[in-house]
Amino acid sequence: MKKIIITLVSLVAIFSLGFAFISWKNPRNHPERVSGKAETLINETSGEKKIKIKTAGYYDLTAIKSDDLVAGREFPLVGQTNVGHFFKKNQEVILSPNSEVEMVPSKFEKIEVENEGIKLQNSGAYLIEKQFSVGDYEASLSGVATDTSGVQIIIETLNGKVKQEVSLSNDADKINLTVSKNTFLRVKRGLNRELSVILKKK
């Protein structure tokens, strides 16, 4: 009986390691290993239009034009860019009337330190360690708030599990963050076009 239990435990452990390995290889978990394909989404009609994404991957999205304030539910304000947005293959999205959105594969390029701080100018997901180093930071805002909801900052795993979620409402707010490897720092600015998040290493 004891041998049977040991065997079962061993099988469970092997299965768990195998599942972890599969998860590790999942493109959604590893944005550096999956590359989307650049394309421009266009809706020339006066109504909403459904479009399917051809290639899975992480994209930087720039809204070129739209009759509405935003180019669609998954897309940014007109004239703005959202970074690190993941789409599945054949995922259906909706474009607002007379909209145009440019999609380019996210490169997650390193962000240089300026005036002892890291400036995050766009909404979207930033890849920790590749774009800036792990560690403890003080987060604050730069710019003028145009929306009372402020800016939301979310630290999450590559699988989307939230580790920390905070909000900044004005330039006097300062919040401590700890970021680690294999996580995203996600910024949600709402209608705050002119606000940037500034990270300073502690």
Residue, then its C-alpha position, 0 to 999 in steps of 0.5 A: m500500500k505504501k508503495i502505491i501511495i509513493t507511486l501516486v505521489s510521484l505521478v502527481a509530481i511529474f504531472s505537475l511539472g509537465f503542466a508547469f512546463i507547458s504553461w511556461k511555453n505558453p506564448r501568453n506567458h512569454p511575450e518575448r517568444v511570440s511575435g504578432k504581425a503588423e497590420t492596420l485595422i480599418n472601419e470605413t462605415s458609419g457603424e461599428k464593425k467586427i474584425k478578427i485578429k489574424t495573428a496572435g501576439y502582443y501589440d502596440l496599438t495606435a488609434i489614428k482616427s475615429d468618429d468616437l472618443v476611442a477607436g473601439r473597446e480594446f483600443p486607445l483614445v484617438g491619437q494615443t498608443n496602448v502598449g503590450h496588448f495581447f490578442k489571441k488568433n481569430q479574437e474578435v474585436i469591434l472598431s468604432p465608426n470610421s476608425e483606423v488603428e495601427m497594430v505593430p508587434s510589441k518589442f518591449e524595448k528598454i526604457e532609459v532612466e531620465n532625471e533619476g526616474i523611469k517615465l511610462q507615457n502610455s497605457g498598457a503593459y510593461l515587461i519587468e526586467k526587460q524594460f526596467s529592472v526588478g526592485d522597489y520603486e516609488a510611483s508618482l504622476s507627472g502632468v495634468a489630470t483630465d479625469t478624476s479617476g486618476v491612473q491605475i497601476i497593476i502588477e500582475t504575473l504573465n498569466g494575469k494574476v494580480k499581485q498588487e493594484v494601486s491608484l494615483s489621483n494627483d501629482a502629490d500622490k506617491i505609492n511604493l511598488t515592488v516589481s519582480k521578474n516575469t511580471f507586467l506593470r500595467v498602466k490604465r490612464g482612462l481619459n488622462r491623456e497628459l499624465s505619465v507615471i514616474l518610477k524612481k528606484k528606492 
